[in-house]
Amino acid sequence: MLRPTLLIALDEQAHRTAATTDSATLIRTVGLILAAMDDELRRFSVMRAIAVASLRDNGTSYDRIATRTGLSKARVAQLSRAALDHQNPTVSGR
């Protein structure tokens, strides 16, 4: 469900990166790109965990959340716990 403009931008970045002739530079560039993408993906992960926690706070069961979202009950439980870590980062040592 990525926007076409984002997919185009990623494709263009991949082509520019692949055109790099120096292997060491390519490796460093890919590392930087992946690190930046990890940061952005983490933002979405936090959003999802907080949304699960919100449903749980409203009394929605793991089973109902799993049915509505297509996640397994185990994953819903993991995300619910992860939301607690994001709301209270000292608990997980972060």
C-alpha positions as CSV (number, residue, x, y, z in Angstrom):
1,M,0.0,0.0,0.0
2,L,2.9,2.3,-0.8
3,R,2.2,5.4,-2.9
4,P,3.3,5.1,-6.5
5,T,5.5,8.2,-6.0
6,L,7.3,6.5,-3.1
7,L,7.8,3.4,-5.2
8,I,9.2,5.5,-8.1
9,A,11.5,7.3,-5.7
10,L,12.8,4.0,-4.3
11,D,13.3,2.6,-7.8
12,E,15.2,5.7,-8.8
13,Q,17.4,5.5,-5.7
14,A,18.1,1.8,-6.4
15,H,19.1,2.6,-10.0
16,R,21.4,5.5,-8.9
17,T,22.9,3.4,-6.2
18,A,23.4,0.4,-8.6
19,A,25.3,2.7,-11.0
20,T,28.0,3.3,-8.4
21,T,31.2,1.9,-9.8
22,D,33.2,1.7,-6.5
23,S,32.1,-1.3,-4.5
24,A,33.1,0.2,-1.2
25,T,31.1,3.4,-1.9
26,L,28.2,1.2,-2.9
27,I,28.3,-0.7,0.3
28,R,28.5,2.4,2.4
29,T,25.6,4.0,0.4
30,V,23.4,0.9,0.8
31,G,24.2,0.8,4.5
32,L,23.1,4.5,4.9
33,I,20.0,3.9,2.9
34,L,19.0,0.8,4.9
35,A,19.6,2.6,8.2
36,A,17.4,5.5,7.1
37,M,14.7,3.0,6.0
38,D,14.9,1.2,9.3
39,D,14.2,4.5,11.1
40,E,11.2,5.1,9.0
41,L,9.9,1.5,9.3
42,R,10.3,1.8,13.1
43,R,7.9,4.8,13.1
44,F,5.3,2.6,11.4
45,S,5.9,-0.2,13.8
46,V,5.3,2.1,16.8
47,M,2.1,3.4,15.2
48,R,0.8,-0.2,14.8
49,A,1.7,-1.2,18.4
50,I,0.1,1.9,19.8
51,A,-3.1,1.2,17.7
52,V,-3.2,-2.3,19.1
53,A,-2.8,-0.9,22.6
54,S,-5.6,1.5,22.0
55,L,-7.9,-1.3,20.9
56,R,-6.9,-3.3,24.0
57,D,-7.5,-0.2,26.3
58,N,-11.0,0.0,24.8
59,G,-11.6,-3.6,25.9
60,T,-11.1,-5.4,22.5
61,S,-9.8,-8.9,23.0
62,Y,-6.7,-10.3,21.3
63,D,-9.0,-12.6,19.3
64,R,-11.2,-9.8,18.0
65,I,-8.1,-7.7,17.1
66,A,-6.6,-10.6,15.3
67,T,-9.8,-11.2,13.4
68,R,-10.2,-7.6,12.4
69,T,-6.6,-7.0,11.4
70,G,-5.5,-10.3,10.0
71,L,-2.7,-10.7,12.6
72,S,-2.3,-13.8,14.7
73,K,-3.3,-13.6,18.3
74,A,0.3,-14.1,19.3
75,R,1.4,-11.1,17.2
76,V,-1.4,-9.0,18.7
77,A,0.0,-9.9,22.1
78,Q,3.5,-9.0,21.1
79,L,2.4,-5.7,19.7
80,S,0.4,-5.0,22.9
81,R,3.5,-5.6,25.0
82,A,5.7,-3.5,22.5
83,A,3.3,-0.6,23.0
84,L,4.0,-0.7,26.7
85,D,7.7,-0.4,25.9
86,H,7.1,2.6,23.7
87,Q,5.0,4.3,26.3
88,N,7.5,3.5,29.1
89,P,10.9,3.2,27.5
90,T,12.7,2.7,30.8
91,V,11.1,-0.7,31.3
92,S,12.8,-2.2,28.3
93,G,16.1,-0.4,29.0
94,R,15.9,1.8,25.9
